[in-house]
Amino acid sequence: MKLLKYTVITLVFISDISLANLSLENSWVRAAPMNSTKMSAYGLLKNNTMSSFNLIRIEASGFKNTQIHQSQINKEIMSMKELKNFTIEANSEIELTPGGKHIMLQFPMKIFKIGDSVELLLFFESSYEEKVIRVNAPIKREAP
C-alpha cells in the first residue's frame, strides 16, 4: 500500500513539472508612436512537453484585440497574414520575431510608453488538457 501511495505522489509531481514546460521567454513589446493602433509582441515560445498544443486565444491588457500574425514578402512588398491555426509541436520552440511570426496587439485602450508592461495571456489546448501562459512583456524600443 505504501508503494502505491508513493507511486501516485511521484506521478503527480512529474505531471506538474511537465505541465510547467510550456512557456514564453524573453517576451517584449515594440514601442510605437502615440497614435498607433497596433503594436507587436515577441519572444521565444517553448514547448518542452510530450504533447502538441494549439493556440486558441490571446488576451493582452490594455488592448481590444489580439491576433497571431506571420510577416511575409511578396513581390518585394511586406505584408502580414493572420494565422488562424497556430500549433507548437511537442519538444519544440517557435521564435516570435520582427519580420516573422508575432503577436499583433490591436487598438490600445491607453497610451503605452517605453518601460510600461503588457500582460499577455496565451490560451493553449492539447488533446487532453488546457494551458495558460501569463507573462508581463516590457515595452522596449528594440529587441533585448
C-alpha positions in Angstrom: 0.0 0.0 0.0 2.8 2.4 0.8 4.5 1.7 -2.5 1.2 2.6 -4.3 0.9 5.8 -2.3 4.5 6.9 -3.2 4.0 6.0 -6.8 0.9 8.2 -7.1 2.6 11.1 -5.4 5.6 10.7 -7.7 3.4 10.6 -10.8 1.6 13.8 -9.7 4.9 15.5 -9.1 6.2 14.5 -12.5 3.0 15.6 -14.2 3.2 19.1 -12.6 6.7 19.5 -13.8 5.8 18.6 -17.4 2.8 20.9 -17.4 5.0 23.8 -16.4 7.2 23.4 -19.5 5.1 25.4 -21.9 6.5 29.0 -21.7 7.0 32.3 -23.5 10.5 33.5 -22.7 12.3 36.9 -23.2 8.9 38.5 -24.2 8.8 42.1 -25.1 6.6 44.6 -27.0 8.0 47.0 -29.6 7.3 50.7 -28.7 5.1 52.5 -31.2 4.1 56.1 -31.9 1.4 57.5 -29.6 -1.3 57.5 -32.3 -0.6 53.9 -33.4 -3.4 51.5 -33.5 -1.1 48.4 -33.5 1.9 47.1 -31.6 3.6 43.8 -31.7 4.8 41.3 -29.1 7.7 38.9 -29.4 9.6 36.2 -27.5 10.6 32.6 -27.6 7.7 30.2 -27.3 8.9 26.8 -25.8 7.1 23.5 -25.5 9.2 21.0 -23.5 6.2 18.6 -23.1 5.4 15.4 -24.9 2.2 17.0 -26.4 1.5 19.4 -29.2 -0.6 22.5 -28.2 -2.9 24.7 -30.3 -3.1 28.4 -29.5 -6.8 29.1 -29.1 -6.8 32.7 -27.8 -4.6 35.6 -26.7 -5.6 38.4 -24.4 -3.5 41.5 -23.8 -4.1 44.0 -21.0 -4.9 47.4 -22.5 -5.8 46.2 -26.0 -9.2 45.5 -27.6 -8.0 42.7 -29.9 -5.0 40.3 -30.4 -4.0 38.0 -33.3 -1.1 35.9 -34.2 0.5 37.1 -37.5 3.1 36.0 -40.0 5.0 38.7 -41.9 5.7 37.8 -45.5 7.3 39.4 -48.5 5.5 39.1 -51.9 7.0 40.8 -54.9 9.1 43.0 -52.6 6.1 44.1 -50.6 6.0 43.3 -46.9 2.6 42.2 -45.6 1.1 40.4 -42.6 -1.3 37.5 -42.6 -3.3 36.3 -39.6 -2.6 32.7 -38.7 -5.9 31.0 -37.9 -4.3 27.8 -36.8 -1.2 28.0 -34.7 0.3 24.9 -33.2 3.5 24.4 -31.2 4.7 20.8 -31.6 5.9 18.7 -28.7 9.5 19.4 -27.7 9.9 22.4 -30.0 10.4 26.2 -30.0 9.0 28.9 -32.1 10.6 32.3 -32.3 8.2 35.3 -32.4 10.3 37.9 -34.1 10.1 41.2 -36.0 9.7 40.2 -39.7 8.4 36.8 -38.7 5.7 35.3 -36.6 4.5 37.7 -33.9 1.6 38.6 -31.6 -0.3 41.6 -33.1 -1.8 43.8 -30.4 -4.6 46.0 -31.8 -6.5 49.1 -30.7 -4.8 50.1 -27.5 -7.1 51.5 -24.8 -4.4 53.7 -23.3 -1.1 55.3 -24.2 1.8 52.9 -23.7 5.4 54.2 -23.3 8.8 52.6 -23.0 9.2 50.9 -19.7 5.5 50.0 -19.3 4.5 46.3 -19.5 1.7 44.5 -21.2 0.2 41.4 -19.5 -0.2 38.7 -22.1 -2.4 35.6 -21.6 -1.9 32.8 -24.2 -4.5 30.1 -24.0 -3.5 26.7 -25.4 -5.1 23.3 -25.7 -4.0 19.8 -26.5 -5.9 16.6 -26.9 -6.1 16.2 -23.2 -5.6 19.5 -21.4 -5.7 23.3 -21.5 -2.8 25.5 -20.5 -2.5 29.3 -20.0 0.8 31.2 -20.2 0.9 34.5 -18.4 3.7 37.0 -18.9 4.4 40.7 -18.4 6.1 41.8 -21.6 8.0 45.1 -21.2 7.7 47.8 -23.9 11.1 48.4 -25.5 12.4 50.4 -28.4 14.5 47.5 -29.7 14.9 43.7 -29.2 16.7 42.9 -25.9 
